[in-house]
Amino acid sequence: MMSKMSKKALALLTLILIFQAILVFSSPEKCYIGEEEVPCPDSNTINPGTNVDRDWQRDLLPENFMPDERNDPLFISFFIIVLMGVIGLAFLKIKIFDKTLAEYVKPIWGYLLGAFIVASSQYLVLEMNLIMSQFSLFLRISQGLWALLVGLGIAKLVTKENFNLKQILFAGLLFNIAIMMTKVSIRYFFYGRSIFYVVDRLLYGTILVMFVTLFVGGLLLFLKRNNYKK
């Protein structure tokens, strides 16, 4: 059963996402490149799998790190390996750092679900090929929301479930799968992005998720140990 705090957090999350969706669909669509307003693309002309946009800003990887093209066998293989790995851990009840997958997920399933919903909403509802600038505030809110959900989930594992640092890191990896794998999968399958693009975004997003995990988890573990010493 979820705590009252978790239920309130999920209720607030749901209301925010509904509010965002209402704003998106009730306002006239305006598309921008930088500060210049441009005609919005016809969604019916988008051809997933072939519409590769090579004019994008890299976050981490150098420009010529790898070919900027799609590679369906490679991405689908990676996607299946991650999916089968999670399913295998669940059904075989393999312990990672003395805990099964169920023991990791059960205390924070609401936060994981919330992070998945937020990540999906960013790309399926709010980020329609060209970003609508009037909704950039809500995109930032969405990004802040999943970071907040990660922090709250990790805080619960440390304070309520007595997780150690290794277990916290694995929990951060689960949040990363819920958030970043959702984002890059939507980008690759629905927006025709290249392997180079999704690898760059996956690495950058993973660093952000693990930073939040380490910062919140490490800080709380440090404070907890100091309290025990006193």
C-alpha positions in Angstrom: 0.0 0.0 0.0 1.2 3.5 -0.8 1.6 6.1 2.0 -0.6 9.1 2.2 2.3 11.3 1.0 2.8 9.1 -2.1 -0.9 9.2 -3.0 -0.9 13.0 -2.7 2.2 13.3 -4.8 0.7 11.1 -7.5 -2.6 13.0 -7.4 -0.7 16.3 -7.8 1.3 14.8 -10.7 -1.8 13.7 -12.5 -3.4 17.1 -12.1 -0.3 18.8 -13.5 -0.2 16.5 -16.5 -3.9 17.0 -17.2 -3.5 20.8 -17.0 -0.6 20.6 -19.4 -2.6 18.5 -21.9 -5.5 21.0 -21.7 -3.2 23.9 -22.4 -1.6 22.1 -25.4 -4.9 21.1 -27.1 -6.9 24.2 -26.2 -4.4 26.8 -27.5 -3.6 27.6 -31.1 -0.5 25.8 -32.2 2.5 27.9 -32.9 5.8 26.5 -33.9 9.2 28.2 -33.6 12.8 27.7 -34.6 14.7 29.9 -32.1 12.7 33.1 -32.0 11.3 32.9 -35.5 7.7 31.6 -35.9 7.5 29.0 -38.7 4.6 27.0 -40.3 3.8 24.0 -38.2 4.5 20.7 -39.9 1.6 18.5 -40.9 1.8 15.5 -38.6 0.4 13.3 -41.4 3.6 13.9 -43.4 5.9 12.7 -40.7 7.4 9.3 -41.7 8.8 7.5 -38.6 11.9 5.6 -39.4 13.0 7.8 -42.3 12.7 11.4 -40.9 16.2 11.8 -39.6 17.0 15.3 -38.4 20.8 15.8 -38.6 20.7 19.4 -37.4 20.7 18.9 -33.6 22.9 20.0 -30.8 25.0 17.3 -29.1 25.2 17.3 -25.3 28.2 15.0 -24.7 29.6 13.2 -27.7 31.9 14.8 -30.3 30.5 15.6 -33.7 32.1 12.7 -35.6 31.9 10.1 -32.8 29.7 7.8 -34.9 27.6 7.9 -38.2 24.6 10.1 -37.7 22.1 7.5 -39.1 19.5 5.1 -38.0 20.4 1.4 -37.2 17.2 -0.5 -36.4 18.9 -3.9 -35.6 21.3 -2.3 -33.2 18.7 -0.2 -31.3 16.0 -2.9 -31.2 18.6 -5.4 -30.0 19.6 -3.0 -27.2 16.0 -2.4 -26.4 15.2 -6.1 -26.2 18.3 -6.9 -24.0 17.2 -4.2 -21.5 13.6 -5.4 -21.5 14.5 -9.1 -21.2 17.1 -8.2 -18.4 14.4 -6.6 -16.3 11.9 -9.4 -17.0 14.6 -12.0 -16.1 15.4 -10.3 -12.8 11.7 -10.2 -11.9 10.9 -13.8 -12.7 14.1 -15.5 -11.6 14.2 -13.4 -8.4 17.9 -12.8 -8.8 19.3 -10.7 -6.0 21.3 -7.6 -6.8 23.2 -6.3 -3.7 21.1 -8.7 -1.5 17.7 -7.6 -2.8 15.4 -8.9 -5.5 13.9 -6.6 -8.2 10.6 -6.7 -6.4 12.2 -5.5 -3.2 13.6 -2.5 -5.1 10.4 -1.7 -6.9 7.7 -2.2 -4.3 8.6 0.7 -2.0 8.9 3.2 -4.9 6.6 1.8 -7.6 4.5 5.0 -7.5 7.5 7.2 -8.1 8.7 4.9 -10.9 5.3 5.0 -12.5 5.1 8.8 -12.1 8.6 9.2 -13.7 7.5 7.0 -16.6 4.3 9.1 -17.1 6.2 12.4 -17.0 8.8 11.2 -19.4 6.1 10.0 -21.8 4.2 13.2 -21.6 7.2 15.3 -22.4 7.6 13.7 -25.8 4.1 12.4 -26.7 2.1 15.5 -25.6 4.4 18.5 -25.2 7.2 18.0 -27.6 5.7 17.6 -31.1 8.7 17.5 -33.4 9.2 21.3 -33.2 8.9 22.6 -29.7 6.1 25.1 -29.2 7.8 27.9 -27.4 4.7 28.9 -25.4 4.9 25.6 -23.6 8.6 25.7 -22.8 7.7 26.5 -19.2 5.8 23.3 -18.9 8.6 21.3 -20.5 10.9 22.6 -17.8 8.2 21.7 -15.2 8.1 18.2 -16.6 11.8 17.8 -16.4 11.8 19.1 -12.9 9.0 16.7 -12.0 10.9 13.6 -12.9 14.0 14.8 -11.1 11.8 15.5 -8.0 10.3 12.0 -8.3 13.8 10.4 -8.4 14.8 12.4 -5.4 11.7 11.5 -3.4 12.0 7.8 -4.3 15.7 7.7 -3.3 15.0 9.5 -0.1 12.3 7.0 0.8 14.7 4.1 0.2 17.3 5.6 2.5 15.1 6.8 5.3 12.4 4.2 5.3 13.9 1.1 3.8 17.5 1.4 5.1 19.1 1.0 1.6 22.9 1.3 1.4 24.9 3.1 -1.3 25.1 0.2 -3.7 21.4 -0.5 -3.5 20.7 3.2 -4.0 22.8 3.2 -7.2 20.9 0.2 -8.6 17.6 1.9 -7.7 18.9 4.9 -9.7 19.5 2.6 -12.6 15.8 1.5 -12.4 14.7 5.2 -12.5 17.0 5.7 -15.4 15.3 2.8 -17.3 11.9 4.2 -16.5 12.9 7.8 -17.7 15.6 7.7 -20.2 14.8 4.4 -22.0 11.2 5.8 -22.4 12.5 9.1 -23.8 15.0 7.6 -26.3 12.6 4.9 -27.4 9.9 7.4 -28.2 12.5 9.6 -30.0 13.8 6.7 -32.1 10.6 4.9 -32.9 8.2 7.8 -33.3 10.5 10.7 -34.4 12.9 9.0 -36.6 16.0 10.0 -34.7 19.4 8.5 -35.4 21.4 6.1 -33.2 24.0 8.9 -32.6 21.2 11.2 -31.3 19.7 8.7 -28.9 23.1 7.5 -27.6 24.0 11.1 -26.8 20.7 11.8 -25.1 20.8 8.5 -23.2 24.3 9.2 -21.8 23.4 12.8 -20.9 20.1 11.8 -19.2 21.8 8.9 -17.4 24.3 11.3 -15.9 21.5 13.6 -14.7 19.5 10.8 -13.1 22.5 9.3 -11.4 23.6 12.7 -10.2 20.2 13.2 -8.5 20.5 9.7 -7.1 24.0 10.1 -5.7 23.4 13.6 -4.4 20.2 12.8 -2.5 21.2 9.3 -1.5 24.7 10.2 -0.5 23.6 13.2 1.4 21.0 11.3 3.4 23.3 8.4 4.1 25.9 10.9 5.3 23.4 12.6 7.6 22.1 9.3 8.8 25.5 8.0 9.8 26.4 11.2 11.6 23.2 10.9 13.6 24.0 7.3 14.6 27.5 8.5 15.8 25.9 11.1 18.0 
